[in-house]
Amino acid sequence: MTTSVSTERSTDPSATDLVSALTRLFAAGQAATDAPTLATHSHDDAEWAAYEPPIAVVFAESTGDVVTAVRFAADRGIRVVPRGAGTGLSGGANSVANCIVVSLERMSAILEVDTDERLAVAQAGVINDTLRAEVAKSGLWYPPDPASSAISSIGGNAATNAGGICCVKYGVTRDYVLGLTVVLADASVVRLGHRTAKGVTGYDLTGLMVGSEGTLGIITEVTVRLLPLAGREERAVIGYFPSLVAAGDAVAAVSRAGIVPAALELIDSTCIAAVEAWQGLGLPDGVDPAQVNTLLLAKVDERGEAGDESADEIAAIFAAAGGSRVERATEKADVDRLFLTRRLAYPALERLGPVLTEDICVPRGQVPEMLARIQASAASHDVVIANIAHAGDGNLHPLIIAPEDDPAAKERARIAFEEIIANCLALGGTVSGEHGVGLLKLPGAATELGPRVVDLHRSIKAALDPAGTLNPGKAFPAAPLTRT
Amino acid sequence: MTTSVSTERSTDPSATDLVSALTRLFAAGQAATDAPTLATHSHDDAEWAAYEPPIAVVFAESTGDVVTAVRFAADRGIRVVPRGAGTGLSGGANSVANCIVVSLERMSAILEVDTDERLAVAQAGVINDTLRAEVAKSGLWYPPDPASSAISSIGGNAATNAGGICCVKYGVTRDYVLGLTVVLADASVVRLGHRTAKGVTGYDLTGLMVGSEGTLGIITEVTVRLLPLAGREERAVIGYFPSLVAAGDAVAAVSRAGIVPAALELIDSTCIAAVEAWQGLGLPDGVDPAQVNTLLLAKVDERGEAGDESADEIAAIFAAAGGSRVERATEKADVDRLFLTRRLAYPALERLGPVLTEDICVPRGQVPEMLARIQASAASHDVVIANIAHAGDGNLHPLIIAPEDDPAAKERARIAFEEIIANCLALGGTVSGEHGVGLLKLPGAATELGPRVVDLHRSIKAALDPAGTLNPGKAFPAAPLTRT
């Protein structure tokens, strides 16, 4: 019961005839075959993940368009790779040879915002921040906030079960998906889930689709649960620590104190230095970059005195753990200023070269040890690895500078990458906290899941997509992968 | 790709030899075949759901015991019905002819409480309240609180994705299950999920198992996420309303105001009258039962002034919606006193006859309309139907008095039951908010899910349990059911 992921070129009818036949099914401009469009839609934002250009890109404007494309492909044994905004970091949207990429980017309508039921229905291509802004007009809040929120789509967020900064208190995308409209591998359309606050009728197929990276179905509409926008007051607490260990101790102490912050982010010395070297404004007056090894940035969002108390407690814990300076803010502008280093870290790192964004998650208590092992890998293999982390979740993003034009350096980076995954697993972690398995984490996933659980994945894939039409080779280890 | 649910008696070897062979695999007292044990372990707490006695009950004391029982059964084409505490309300644990019931009740060890990671690992048979009490010693809180929390087990809670009173703010069992140990239909053992705060490696098989009612695997251990016990302060607000519509308006207004209470329960006049007739202490001094049609009981649990503000807002909304009297409490004894009618409602109703506990969930805004339709069904079919509801979730529990010794009355009750399900679906609801499909909701689930989604269930069942060994005929509509 294995799924074929063959990407052999279909030769009958000829590729040209095939593309012509596909194009005739859609309105002008909806099925693109020009090389630039194929190139820009052949991969996501993951470094290192293999891809090949598709034979065509279909820009779906409706669920019906997706049905048409999937039926066309299924009838001819062609693979379909669904694509949201292409901002993934694991290669999950990467095209395989001779496939059709179905882009959901034009399905960008917010279909409904229901204030009383606190839900919204959005087409898959709606950008995360767009949805958040729209529901805010009705006094509602969509919490999941991946770093890509300005550019990533709700459909992609659901397909990868995206996380974000607020997860430590508010959970991940899956916790906000009530229902889905999905085009299955046989081109049938199903509505999964419910519009009610609760519901346990049948298997949790909504949850199964969320995070399945388009391998079990193509999500075209998402019904999301919302929270009230009111009732939160953000306060920021930032601590400057002399060592990773001190910062890690502070993270553990916050958890142990029974505080659930709305964010608890860590930024290491490499990131701080990169930001300082670039813009020189990541640190406030009076803080000597040379004395700062690690930053912790916390937010709490309870209203009133409860929020003050939580912020006080966190500030006291930061100080007790060796925070050399602890700052607080309640005004939005000040909160944003304190989080500036966090926002600048990634672009600052990218100035140093292509960044492979790792995404491991370890038990909270193992954050200092994991960071120490990452530093050791960087040192022993002569690789630049910076760290930003959703520390409150144990979700670390080692940022590996992965030079393209220096094969020796790239090889050293690859070895460090594998070492990080092995160390994560040794510490009881998971190889993907929020980015998904895609292509990059297939070997790590094989180790983590083990053969029997991998076999369960294969069985479910075979049950829902027996011909292996949808996004072959992604999300779980199966047959050998296409490599460029 | 359908799953056999045949329950034909296995004739080779003879039933007696079979039971002897099974018994020899276990220690004394672990495999019971006496009639009283078979009888007490042949059904759950659902009225009306069919069952037949099993050929044996295996009291598993370890995951290995479950493996032994499942392997024995799978090798011989015998069905296995897993059973937690037997407190289900949909017939999900009901025995079928010639099956082996595997009871998890002796697997009652709490294996681990990890304060720093805020998680616990419990064997499936641990009682919900026992787990809650144990983790409280470490300053931690397990939120899911089904009404059966004193008698239901964590394994059963996970298998049915149990809800409870606090769901309106804190979610359901699925939101707290990080990982599972599961015995699959081929007697292999898998560990699903993770111990980290986040994790998206592979399909969400943990979520697929949760709520699958033992049809895809037998849960033997559950790893649960916990919250800090500290930081909450409970306040109760109770309102006495002259009509269901007024109470329903208050529920909608609370939601619209952006308040997320920690509980929002509704009790109708039939329940109030039953409690008054029984104990006469459900209502405070000065409230005339004849003037009270509906009670709303709210809890808020924010700390400090934020909690006061929320309670003030709810009290004001209750008054504005026509609450004839609104009471508040902050002391635990007073909070408990205000919730007394809620706790007494079910036993008070049971004094009137066997109670079929319905479990529909409608959009919040449809609560008054649904309650009105339930009252109309009760009136037109001359059936006593009381209502308790997790109103903040739209999750209603019509309590249908279902006489066993009056066939005409039972038939009228059955018609009312079906009408309620049809009305729930017509109003955009789901046939099970938290109890599960079991046997009782199979027809409703068929209507709600539709043939293609039912077929997805069958495909997944066939992929994971091709011989149909585990809990045949439950959780989703498949082949015709065994009827007693």
Interface residues (C-beta under 8 A of the other chain):
Chain A: M1 T115 D116 E117 R118 G139 T160 N161 G163 C167 V168 G171 V172 R174 D175 L184 S188 V190 R191 L192 H194 R195 T196 A197 K198 G199 V200 T201 G202 Y203 D204 L205 G207 L208 V210 G211 S212 L216 L227 P228 L229 A230 G231 A252 S255 R256 A257 G258 I259 V260 E302 R303 G304 E305 A306 G307 E309 S310 C361 V362 P363 R364 G365 H390 G392 D393 G394 N395 G428 G429 T430 V431 S432 G433 E434 H435 G436 V437 K441 G444 A445 E448 L449 G450 R452 V453 V454 L456 H457 S459 I460 A462 A463 L464 A475 F476
Chain B: M1 T115 D116 E117 R118 G139 T160 N161 G163 C167 V168 G171 V172 R174 D175 L184 S188 V190 R191 L192 H194 R195 T196 A197 K198 G199 V200 T201 G202 Y203 D204 L205 G207 L208 V210 G211 S212 L216 L227 P228 L229 A230 G231 A252 S255 R256 A257 G258 I259 V260 E302 R303 G304 E305 A306 G307 E309 S310 C361 V362 P363 R364 G365 H390 G392 D393 G394 N395 G428 G429 T430 V431 S432 G433 E434 H435 G436 V437 K441 G444 A445 E448 L449 G450 R452 V453 V454 L456 H457 S459 I460 A462 A463 L464 A475 F476
